[in-house]
Amino acid sequence: MKTFYFILCVLGTVLPLMPFISWVEDNGLALNLLIGEIVGSRISLFAWLDLVISSIALIGFALYERRRIQMDSVFLPVLATLTVGLSLGLPLFLLLRERHLEKINL
């Protein structure tokens, strides 16, 4: 599973950033335009809200696992989720969790 999670980390970084970088090249860091495009259609708003709620769930679970199994490295997937997105944060968390569980023999 670790190889699978690692591949998803790579894909979850590269694939979402490609169109975002292209958008920034075309529009600059125009926050008003970005927000306008997010709420510009119901389907894009649906996708963004889905990602926001899923990201909150991941961050909550990561913080829970930090206490439950003494997993120290949860700051990395939280940071990845807040900077790149859930597409990197979730597989990174699962990869680090898998490694941690192996280390403590669970």
mmCIF file of the C-alpha atoms, coordinates in Angstrom:
data_MODEL
# 
_entry.id   MODEL 
# 
loop_
_atom_site.group_PDB 
_atom_site.id 
_atom_site.type_symbol 
_atom_site.label_atom_id 
_atom_site.label_alt_id 
_atom_site.label_comp_id 
_atom_site.label_asym_id 
_atom_site.label_entity_id 
_atom_site.label_seq_id 
_atom_site.pdbx_PDB_ins_code 
_atom_site.Cartn_x 
_atom_site.Cartn_y 
_atom_site.Cartn_z 
_atom_site.occupancy 
_atom_site.B_iso_or_equiv 
_atom_site.pdbx_formal_charge 
_atom_site.auth_seq_id 
_atom_site.auth_comp_id 
_atom_site.auth_asym_id 
_atom_site.auth_atom_id 
_atom_site.pdbx_PDB_model_num 
ATOM 1   C CA . MET A 1 1   ? 0.000   0.000  0.000   1.00 0.00 ? 1   MET A CA 1 
ATOM 2   C CA . LYS A 1 2   ? 2.892   2.366  0.650   1.00 0.00 ? 2   LYS A CA 1 
ATOM 3   C CA . THR A 1 3   ? 3.849   2.397  -3.037  1.00 0.00 ? 3   THR A CA 1 
ATOM 4   C CA . PHE A 1 4   ? 0.215   3.034  -3.995  1.00 0.00 ? 4   PHE A CA 1 
ATOM 5   C CA . TYR A 1 5   ? -0.027  5.957  -1.549  1.00 0.00 ? 5   TYR A CA 1 
ATOM 6   C CA . PHE A 1 6   ? 3.290   7.364  -2.783  1.00 0.00 ? 6   PHE A CA 1 
ATOM 7   C CA . ILE A 1 7   ? 2.117   7.268  -6.407  1.00 0.00 ? 7   ILE A CA 1 
ATOM 8   C CA . LEU A 1 8   ? -1.081  9.048  -5.361  1.00 0.00 ? 8   LEU A CA 1 
ATOM 9   C CA . CYS A 1 9   ? 1.016   11.689 -3.578  1.00 0.00 ? 9   CYS A CA 1 
ATOM 10  C CA . VAL A 1 10  ? 2.895   12.390 -6.802  1.00 0.00 ? 10  VAL A CA 1 
ATOM 11  C CA . LEU A 1 11  ? -0.256  12.415 -8.938  1.00 0.00 ? 11  LEU A CA 1 
ATOM 12  C CA . GLY A 1 12  ? -2.128  14.420 -6.298  1.00 0.00 ? 12  GLY A CA 1 
ATOM 13  C CA . THR A 1 13  ? 0.543   17.094 -6.475  1.00 0.00 ? 13  THR A CA 1 
ATOM 14  C CA . VAL A 1 14  ? 1.258   17.250 -10.194 1.00 0.00 ? 14  VAL A CA 1 
ATOM 15  C CA . LEU A 1 15  ? -2.210  16.846 -11.714 1.00 0.00 ? 15  LEU A CA 1 
ATOM 16  C CA . PRO A 1 16  ? -4.048  19.549 -9.713  1.00 0.00 ? 16  PRO A CA 1 
ATOM 17  C CA . LEU A 1 17  ? -1.137  22.001 -9.854  1.00 0.00 ? 17  LEU A CA 1 
ATOM 18  C CA . MET A 1 18  ? -0.816  21.844 -13.654 1.00 0.00 ? 18  MET A CA 1 
ATOM 19  C CA . PRO A 1 19  ? -4.116  23.627 -14.403 1.00 0.00 ? 19  PRO A CA 1 
ATOM 20  C CA . PHE A 1 20  ? -3.695  25.916 -11.383 1.00 0.00 ? 20  PHE A CA 1 
ATOM 21  C CA . ILE A 1 21  ? -0.253  27.071 -12.517 1.00 0.00 ? 21  ILE A CA 1 
ATOM 22  C CA . SER A 1 22  ? -1.635  27.605 -16.023 1.00 0.00 ? 22  SER A CA 1 
ATOM 23  C CA . TRP A 1 23  ? -4.498  29.659 -14.562 1.00 0.00 ? 23  TRP A CA 1 
ATOM 24  C CA . VAL A 1 24  ? -2.054  31.774 -12.526 1.00 0.00 ? 24  VAL A CA 1 
ATOM 25  C CA . GLU A 1 25  ? 0.096   32.329 -15.626 1.00 0.00 ? 25  GLU A CA 1 
ATOM 26  C CA . ASP A 1 26  ? -2.994  33.608 -17.470 1.00 0.00 ? 26  ASP A CA 1 
ATOM 27  C CA . ASN A 1 27  ? -4.568  35.612 -14.635 1.00 0.00 ? 27  ASN A CA 1 
ATOM 28  C CA . GLY A 1 28  ? -1.888  36.276 -12.051 1.00 0.00 ? 28  GLY A CA 1 
ATOM 29  C CA . LEU A 1 29  ? -2.780  35.967 -8.392  1.00 0.00 ? 29  LEU A CA 1 
ATOM 30  C CA . ALA A 1 30  ? -6.150  37.650 -8.876  1.00 0.00 ? 30  ALA A CA 1 
ATOM 31  C CA . LEU A 1 31  ? -7.964  36.455 -5.756  1.00 0.00 ? 31  LEU A CA 1 
ATOM 32  C CA . ASN A 1 32  ? -11.226 38.178 -6.701  1.00 0.00 ? 32  ASN A CA 1 
ATOM 33  C CA . LEU A 1 33  ? -11.229 36.420 -10.085 1.00 0.00 ? 33  LEU A CA 1 
ATOM 34  C CA . LEU A 1 34  ? -10.409 33.076 -8.463  1.00 0.00 ? 34  LEU A CA 1 
ATOM 35  C CA . ILE A 1 35  ? -13.269 33.389 -5.988  1.00 0.00 ? 35  ILE A CA 1 
ATOM 36  C CA . GLY A 1 36  ? -15.542 34.559 -8.792  1.00 0.00 ? 36  GLY A CA 1 
ATOM 37  C CA . GLU A 1 37  ? -14.753 31.434 -10.772 1.00 0.00 ? 37  GLU A CA 1 
ATOM 38  C CA . ILE A 1 38  ? -15.235 29.224 -7.710  1.00 0.00 ? 38  ILE A CA 1 
ATOM 39  C CA . VAL A 1 39  ? -18.748 30.536 -7.111  1.00 0.00 ? 39  VAL A CA 1 
ATOM 40  C CA . GLY A 1 40  ? -19.370 31.139 -10.827 1.00 0.00 ? 40  GLY A CA 1 
ATOM 41  C CA . SER A 1 41  ? -21.331 27.941 -11.260 1.00 0.00 ? 41  SER A CA 1 
ATOM 42  C CA . ARG A 1 42  ? -23.156 25.608 -8.933  1.00 0.00 ? 42  ARG A CA 1 
ATOM 43  C CA . ILE A 1 43  ? -21.040 22.643 -9.995  1.00 0.00 ? 43  ILE A CA 1 
ATOM 44  C CA . SER A 1 44  ? -17.726 24.384 -9.253  1.00 0.00 ? 44  SER A CA 1 
ATOM 45  C CA . LEU A 1 45  ? -19.094 25.562 -5.897  1.00 0.00 ? 45  LEU A CA 1 
ATOM 46  C CA . PHE A 1 46  ? -20.219 21.986 -5.197  1.00 0.00 ? 46  PHE A CA 1 
ATOM 47  C CA . ALA A 1 47  ? -16.702 20.683 -5.938  1.00 0.00 ? 47  ALA A CA 1 
ATOM 48  C CA . TRP A 1 48  ? -15.012 23.321 -3.777  1.00 0.00 ? 48  TRP A CA 1 
ATOM 49  C CA . LEU A 1 49  ? -17.356 22.791 -0.837  1.00 0.00 ? 49  LEU A CA 1 
ATOM 50  C CA . ASP A 1 50  ? -16.861 19.037 -1.141  1.00 0.00 ? 50  ASP A CA 1 
ATOM 51  C CA . LEU A 1 51  ? -13.093 19.532 -0.962  1.00 0.00 ? 51  LEU A CA 1 
ATOM 52  C CA . VAL A 1 52  ? -13.299 21.939 1.961   1.00 0.00 ? 52  VAL A CA 1 
ATOM 53  C CA . ILE A 1 53  ? -15.461 19.578 4.045   1.00 0.00 ? 53  ILE A CA 1 
ATOM 54  C CA . SER A 1 54  ? -13.288 16.584 3.121   1.00 0.00 ? 54  SER A CA 1 
ATOM 55  C CA . SER A 1 55  ? -10.158 18.542 4.032   1.00 0.00 ? 55  SER A CA 1 
ATOM 56  C CA . ILE A 1 56  ? -11.623 19.444 7.418   1.00 0.00 ? 56  ILE A CA 1 
ATOM 57  C CA . ALA A 1 57  ? -12.448 15.772 7.977   1.00 0.00 ? 57  ALA A CA 1 
ATOM 58  C CA . LEU A 1 58  ? -8.891  14.738 7.090   1.00 0.00 ? 58  LEU A CA 1 
ATOM 59  C CA . ILE A 1 59  ? -7.334  17.356 9.365   1.00 0.00 ? 59  ILE A CA 1 
ATOM 60  C CA . GLY A 1 60  ? -9.616  16.317 12.220  1.00 0.00 ? 60  GLY A CA 1 
ATOM 61  C CA . PHE A 1 61  ? -8.793  12.648 11.713  1.00 0.00 ? 61  PHE A CA 1 
ATOM 62  C CA . ALA A 1 62  ? -5.054  13.376 11.466  1.00 0.00 ? 62  ALA A CA 1 
ATOM 63  C CA . LEU A 1 63  ? -5.150  15.286 14.752  1.00 0.00 ? 63  LEU A CA 1 
ATOM 64  C CA . TYR A 1 64  ? -7.141  12.469 16.339  1.00 0.00 ? 64  TYR A CA 1 
ATOM 65  C CA . GLU A 1 65  ? -4.645  9.864  15.139  1.00 0.00 ? 65  GLU A CA 1 
ATOM 66  C CA . ARG A 1 66  ? -1.823  12.008 16.477  1.00 0.00 ? 66  ARG A CA 1 
ATOM 67  C CA . ARG A 1 67  ? -3.183  11.515 19.985  1.00 0.00 ? 67  ARG A CA 1 
ATOM 68  C CA . ARG A 1 68  ? -4.538  7.995  19.545  1.00 0.00 ? 68  ARG A CA 1 
ATOM 69  C CA . ILE A 1 69  ? -1.446  6.299  18.118  1.00 0.00 ? 69  ILE A CA 1 
ATOM 70  C CA . GLN A 1 70  ? 1.156   8.980  18.930  1.00 0.00 ? 70  GLN A CA 1 
ATOM 71  C CA . MET A 1 71  ? 1.733   9.775  15.270  1.00 0.00 ? 71  MET A CA 1 
ATOM 72  C CA . ASP A 1 72  ? 4.138   12.715 15.256  1.00 0.00 ? 72  ASP A CA 1 
ATOM 73  C CA . SER A 1 73  ? 4.245   13.618 11.575  1.00 0.00 ? 73  SER A CA 1 
ATOM 74  C CA . VAL A 1 74  ? 0.634   14.764 11.081  1.00 0.00 ? 74  VAL A CA 1 
ATOM 75  C CA . PHE A 1 75  ? 1.735   18.353 10.498  1.00 0.00 ? 75  PHE A CA 1 
ATOM 76  C CA . LEU A 1 76  ? 3.057   17.331 7.044   1.00 0.00 ? 76  LEU A CA 1 
ATOM 77  C CA . PRO A 1 77  ? -0.278  16.140 5.600   1.00 0.00 ? 77  PRO A CA 1 
ATOM 78  C CA . VAL A 1 78  ? -2.084  19.063 7.248   1.00 0.00 ? 78  VAL A CA 1 
ATOM 79  C CA . LEU A 1 79  ? 0.356   21.487 5.637   1.00 0.00 ? 79  LEU A CA 1 
ATOM 80  C CA . ALA A 1 80  ? 0.099   19.625 2.319   1.00 0.00 ? 80  ALA A CA 1 
ATOM 81  C CA . THR A 1 81  ? -3.698  19.833 2.457   1.00 0.00 ? 81  THR A CA 1 
ATOM 82  C CA . LEU A 1 82  ? -3.638  23.570 3.168   1.00 0.00 ? 82  LEU A CA 1 
ATOM 83  C CA . THR A 1 83  ? -1.068  24.377 0.472   1.00 0.00 ? 83  THR A CA 1 
ATOM 84  C CA . VAL A 1 84  ? -1.575  21.868 -2.361  1.00 0.00 ? 84  VAL A CA 1 
ATOM 85  C CA . GLY A 1 85  ? -4.885  20.272 -1.503  1.00 0.00 ? 85  GLY A CA 1 
ATOM 86  C CA . LEU A 1 86  ? -6.645  17.164 -0.332  1.00 0.00 ? 86  LEU A CA 1 
ATOM 87  C CA . SER A 1 87  ? -5.256  15.305 -3.350  1.00 0.00 ? 87  SER A CA 1 
ATOM 88  C CA . LEU A 1 88  ? -1.820  15.397 -1.708  1.00 0.00 ? 88  LEU A CA 1 
ATOM 89  C CA . GLY A 1 89  ? -2.786  15.637 1.968   1.00 0.00 ? 89  GLY A CA 1 
ATOM 90  C CA . LEU A 1 90  ? -4.893  12.470 2.112   1.00 0.00 ? 90  LEU A CA 1 
ATOM 91  C CA . PRO A 1 91  ? -2.493  10.030 0.413   1.00 0.00 ? 91  PRO A CA 1 
ATOM 92  C CA . LEU A 1 92  ? 0.425   11.568 2.324   1.00 0.00 ? 92  LEU A CA 1 
ATOM 93  C CA . PHE A 1 93  ? -1.413  11.065 5.614   1.00 0.00 ? 93  PHE A CA 1 
ATOM 94  C CA . LEU A 1 94  ? -2.245  7.462  4.682   1.00 0.00 ? 94  LEU A CA 1 
ATOM 95  C CA . LEU A 1 95  ? 1.358   6.801  3.689   1.00 0.00 ? 95  LEU A CA 1 
ATOM 96  C CA . LEU A 1 96  ? 2.746   8.248  6.922   1.00 0.00 ? 96  LEU A CA 1 
ATOM 97  C CA . ARG A 1 97  ? 0.106   6.442  8.973   1.00 0.00 ? 97  ARG A CA 1 
ATOM 98  C CA . GLU A 1 98  ? 0.953   3.138  7.299   1.00 0.00 ? 98  GLU A CA 1 
ATOM 99  C CA . ARG A 1 99  ? 4.637   3.663  8.050   1.00 0.00 ? 99  ARG A CA 1 
ATOM 100 C CA . HIS A 1 100 ? 3.873   4.593  11.650  1.00 0.00 ? 100 HIS A CA 1 
ATOM 101 C CA . LEU A 1 101 ? 1.624   1.549  12.170  1.00 0.00 ? 101 LEU A CA 1 
ATOM 102 C CA . GLU A 1 102 ? 4.370   -0.707 10.809  1.00 0.00 ? 102 GLU A CA 1 
ATOM 103 C CA . LYS A 1 103 ? 6.849   0.896  13.186  1.00 0.00 ? 103 LYS A CA 1 
ATOM 104 C CA . ILE A 1 104 ? 4.641   0.232  16.227  1.00 0.00 ? 104 ILE A CA 1 
ATOM 105 C CA . ASN A 1 105 ? 3.633   -3.206 14.882  1.00 0.00 ? 105 ASN A CA 1 
ATOM 106 C CA . LEU A 1 106 ? -0.113  -2.691 14.439  1.00 0.00 ? 106 LEU A CA 1 
# 
